[in-house]
Amino acid sequence: MKQLSFVSMLSVLCCLFMAGCKQAEIVYDHEQPQFEIRSNAILLELIVPSGTAADDEIFIFGPFNGETETTVTEQLAWKMEKAARSDRKWGIYLFPKDFAEGKSLADGFSFVSKKAGAERDVNGKAVTHTLDAGVGTRTNIWADRWAAYFSGDERPVEHDGYVVYVQDESGFADLHLYMYGDIDDLNGGWPGMAPTGVETLNGVEYKYFDIGADNSGLSETLIFSDNGSNQLADYGPVTFSENFFLHIKDDGSIEKVDGSSAIVHDGAVVYVLDGIGWGMSTTLYMWGDVDNLNGGWPGMKVGGTVQFGDYTYMYYEMGEANKGLSEHLIFSNNGAGQLPDYDGYVIGEDIYLYIAAGGVTAIADPTSPGDIVWFDPTAAPKEEAVVDLYLYNATEGLSPEHLYAWGSSEAFGGWPGQAFGKMDTVYVLGIELLHTTISGHVSDEWNLIFNNGADAKVPDYTVRAEEPVGDFYLKITNTAVSPLQVAAQIQKH
């Protein structure tokens, strides 16, 4: 764990003392002056909460100018200016002649963000500042929070890049997030950044930290603390290529939780429960009203995972533009070991599917999928098997030239498969046959498609590696594949 504590800070101060430096107050960048003093104005420089959007609009209001948080946002005279060199510092020049009659800053003032609401303290209470200041002076003012932090405001939140969402049960009065890794002190030195705000997603309240679009792709370790004290164990590293939803429990432990309620999908979604063990290499190919929908073979990669009850599903986004299309779904292990088609899905509603060695099954309730058989990675490996195929080509005009196989694997590679010219020629009872083999395991199954490399093909024929493994003698015609009668003759011999 990377420890950032009082002890380490004390060590730094001791070194400064031993070097003969005088004790001095530490001044952070955002506390440095950002605006020039004017002899005829009172300068206020506001240090805003971490995460305040750079394009926000911030105003000052209170008894001193007779404005409220709702009326002041229409008054440009009381609008603050963001410092050119700091996103944490905003300033305003105040002229006493513009104050309400008989009033001064000693009568009270506060600040309001047009995006995030009025200023609040760490307990969520409204804040009123008082100040006895004259023209020609500069004063730093700190704003702890904006109202949106506490309100669970349901208005859409515009985030700057990826987000760390925290369901906070830590009991900390002032949760902060520090990050180190590819860049140490990312978004602020110890103890790091305060929450950007609070967002309620499907009834769950999250404190959130906007990471910043410029920081996408960085790998960082996260440290949560109570504004520098009671720091929790390091979490990570994490890579900011997605949003993170974390739950800080009352015992201080941190776990990643389901953030599906916060995911905005593009159109309907196909959710898949993996009972075959392919995991994130599971791909989805579609054909039907539109072939190669959302990508050519082997199709789409997994979009992400979500939790429904105790079950984790992979998901694939269909695309709002594809609503109404009827498609056949083919799942495979990135092109190998494809399962039988799941037919007739009309894009429009979300569906939940269970994939296993036996095929694809629809699930009515994703939180209770019923009797399912999980892939067991510790199970003993299947017995290997070799299937011999003996082929008699009796087609007329179709002239199939290739054999493609799909199912437990693409036995002869991708489409159109193995060329007849690559097969052996053998003679059985005086009949000329083509011979090839499929290697796999007992109980594997393949669907054979004889084709000419284009549209012309013979309907599928299924072979299975049973125990004991048998040979398959097949007759190919223009309309079907069927067992060849010579097989019975061979058995008699």
Secondary structure, DSSP 8 states (H G I E B T S, - for coil): ----SHHHHHHHHHHHHHTT--------GGGS--S---TTSEEEEEE--TT--TT--EEEEBTTTTB-TTTGGG-GGGB-EE-TT-SSEEEEEE-GGGS-TT--GGG-BEEEETTTEEEE-TTS-B--B-----TTEEEEEE--EETHHHHT--S----SSSEEEEEE-S--SSEEEEEEESSTTTTSSTT-B---EEEEETTEEEEEEE--GGGTT-EEEEEEEETTBS----EEEEESSS-EEEEE-TTS-EEE---GGG---SS-EEEEEESSS-GGGEEEEEEESSTTTTSSTT-B---EEEEETTEEEEEEE--GGGTT-EEEEEEEETTBS----EEEEETTS-EEEEEETTEEEE-S-TT---S-----TTS----EEEEEEEEEE--SS----EEEEEESS-TT-STT-EEGGGSEEEEETTEEEEEEEEEEETT-EEEEEEE-SSS-B---EEEE--SS---EEEEE-SS-EEE-THHHHHHH-
